[in-house]
Amino acid sequence: MIEDKFEKIEGRIRQSVNMDDENKDALLQLLTELKTEIKSTSVEVGTGLKKDISKIDDEDEGIIKSAFSDINEKIAELEESHPRLVQILNSISTQLSNSGF
């Protein structure tokens, strides 16, 4: 299921007309790293992130904002126990913000 969500997100990035190829490539690389890190984290952490990430595909802006809020809360909780995962998520957020999203 989470793999399907990642595929959809990757597809949206590839099809985006608002991002140049360099930004697309950077985000796609970060998503690949994120998938790897999620697989290597504990089941509890991975499951929580998977649940929040799956909400991002929703069409309701309120649900999407709530998902990002939930993800940000989990990032704060994970900073000490999973620093690489936090670094990747922060990089994705920064890249999206710099791309106008």
N, C-alpha and C positions, 0 to 999 in steps of 0.2 A: 504494500500500500504506500509506504513512504517513498519507495522507489518511483512509483507512478507520479507522486507529487513533485519529486525532484525533476523527473522528465518533463512535466508540464512547465515548471519554472524555467528549466533550461530552454525549452521551446519558446517561451515568451521572451526570454533574453535574446535568443537568436533572431527572432522576428521583430524585435524592437527597432523602430525607425528613429527613436530618440537617443540612441546610444551609438557611438562610433565603435568600430571593430575592436579597438584596443580595450575599451571599457567592457565590451561583451566578453572578450577573451579573459580578461582579469576576473570578471564575475564567474564565468564558467569554471575557471581554475579554482576559485575560492569554494564554489559549490562542491567540486570534486573533493577538495580537502575536508570540507564540512562532513560529507558523507563518510569519509574514512574515519574522522574523529568521532562521529556519532556511533559508528560500529565499535569503536574501541572503548567507549565509555561504559559505565555500568548500565545494566538493563533499565534501572529506574530512571536514570538521567536521560538515556536515549529515548525511552518511551514518552517521557514528558515533553521533550523537544519535538519528537515526531508528531505528537498530538497538536502542539502549537503550530508547527510548520504546516500541517494539513489544513489548518484554518485559513492560511494565506491564500489558498485557491478559491475561497468563497467570493462571491460577487458583492456581498454586503460590506461596504466600507467600514461600518462600525465593528463588524466581526474581524476584519483584517487589522484594524487599529488595535483591537483587543488582543489579537494574536501577537502582534509585535510588542505590546505592553507585557504580555505574559512571558514572551521570550526574553525581554529585557530584564524582568525579575529573575528569571532562571540564570541569566548571564551573571547577575550580581551574586547569586548563590554559588555559582560554579567557578568564580574567579580564582579562588585558592586551590580548589581540587582539580581543576582542568584548565590550566592557563592557555594551552594551545587552542582549545575549542573556543574559548572566549576571544582570543586574538582573531581567529577566523571569522567569527560572527561580527565582531567589531569592524573588521575589514570589509565585510559584505555590506554592513550598514553604511559605512563611509562611502564605499563605491557607489551604492545606490543613491545616496544623498547627493554626491557630486555629479551624478548623472541626471539629476532633476526628479528623482522619484521620492 
